[in-house]
Amino acid sequence: MSGSTLSPMRRRVAIPDPYSLAATLGPLQHGAYDPTVLFEGAIVWRAFRIGGAAVTVRYERVAGGVDVDAWGEAAEEAIDAAPATLGLDDDPSTYVPHHAMLKDLHRRHPGMRMTATAAIFEALIPAVLEQRVTGREATSAWAAIVRRYGEPAPGPAPLKVAPSPERLATLPYSAMHPCGVERARADTIRRACSRAGRIREAAAMTPADARRRLRALPGIGVWTAAEVTRVTHGDADCVSVGDFHVKNVVAWALAGEPRGTDERMLELLAPEGGHRGRAVRLLEIAGIAPPAFGPRHRRRDIASL
């Protein structure tokens, strides 16, 4: 069944209070100018693919739940996937924080749930783009790729759908250079997209098996695989080892140490076992950052990477 611009498919998903739509779906937006996601107060718009079909979904927070509208050939599938995307497979009440700061943040943000989109490529490509560069460079590259090679999203929102993996697999690496992507990351994206069927199978696996499937591809390591399954599988215990910033945020927030290591981060998060990823997400929502020691990273010439 397909949705049209004038008559979307519609369903209300009941969600018990407390619930925060913005905190739950926040990880799906890659930068403020992401052409695939739009936050408008109590409404979140999202354009993505289910298989090869483009779809747009509008999520609106209402009393007692979220109204979900969907446009496109995959509208019915998007509606069926909405409960998991909205975090209904996650139960934040099972988390009993140990650290005082996490206890306070969990109390202040009880409506944050872990989204589980099953949209592997919508998570994988931005994660690959974040390798070896600053966050601003990565989000700019993602927006440029979507605008250059994507397509207008179905429905009334001014969004674009990211190019299909089949489309990206056919591009020469040089096609991504104007988007700010050097050959190494471009080749990793093209290689993953050329194996789209195998990669999509990871959505139905356990988080651990999905990470193993992703890491079997050259160019996809521990950090990238963790960034993907955190949102595709709603893995509340997933920690992005190897992240330049997260280890410092955790060390500062939980131990008052301005700089940390991956080993120190895992040591500090150990008492939160089963919910380590949730703990990190709470720190992200709170905007906690360690003190800066020196200049920010400058944008680099991608030819040097």
C-alpha positions, 0 to 999 in steps of 0.5 A, a space after each residue: 500500500 502506498 501513501 500520497 502527498 494528500 493522504 498519508 497512512 496514519 497511526 497513533 502509537 501509544 507510549 506511556 509517559 514520560 516520553 521525549 520524542 526529541 531525545 529519542 530521535 535526536 541521534 538520527 539527525 546528522 548536523 543541523 542541516 541534515 536534509 533527511 531529518 527536520 525537527 519542528 518543536 513537537 514534530 520530527 520529520 524523517 526521510 529514509 529508505 526501506 529496501 529500495 523504496 523512499 519514504 517520509 515519516 512525520 512523528 508528532 508528540 501528542 497526549 498519550 503517544 505519538 501520531 505517525 504519518 507516512 508517505 511513499 511506497 513503503 509507507 505501510 512498512 514505515 508505520 509498522 516499524 514506528 514503535 521500534 523507531 520510537 523506542 518502544 522496544 527499550 525500557 528505561 525503567 530497567 536502568 538503575 544508575 550507580 554514579 550520582 551524576 547519572 542518577 540525576 540525569 536519568 531522573 531529569 530525562 526519564 523520557 529518553 529511549 533508545 531508538 531502533 531504526 533497522 535502517 542500516 545504511 542511513 546509519 552506516 554512511 554517516 558513521 563512515 563519514 565521521 572517521 578521521 575528521 571533525 564532526 562539522 566536516 562529517 555532517 557537511 559531507 553527509 549533507 552534500 552527498 544527500 543533496 547531490 545524489 539523493 532524491 526529493 522525499 515523498 510527501 509535503 516536507 522539504 526533505 531529501 532521501 539519501 541515495 540508495 546504496 546501489 546508486 553509491 556503489 556505481 559512483 567512482 570515488 572521485 564523485 564524492 571528492 566535491 562533497 569533501 570525502 577523500 578516497 579512503 572513506 569514499 572507497 569504504 562507502 562504495 565497498 559497503 554499498 556494493 554488498 548491500 544485501 549482506 549489510 542489510 541482513 545485519 538489521 535482523 541480527 543481534 547487535 553483536 552479530 551485526 557488528 561482526 558482519 559490519 566489521 568483516 568489511 575493510 574500513 569498518 572497525 569497532 567504532 563505526 560498527 558501534 555507532 551503527 548498532 547504537 541506533 539501528 538496534 537500540 543497543 543500550 549497552 553499546 559504547 563507541 570505543 575509539 571515539 575522540 570525544 566520548 572518552 573525555 566526556 565520560 572521564 570528565 563527567 564521572 571522574 572530574 578528569 579532563 582527558 581520558 582513554 578508552 580503557 578509563 572510559 570502560 572502567 568508569 562505565 563498568 558499574 552501568 553494565 547493560 546500560 553503558 550506551 544509555 549513560 553516554 547518551 544521557 551525558 550527550 543530552 546534558 551537553 557535558 564537555 570537558 575543558 578545552 586545552 588548546 585550539 579546535 581542530 581545523 578543517 583539513 584538505 581532504 587530499 592530505 588524508 
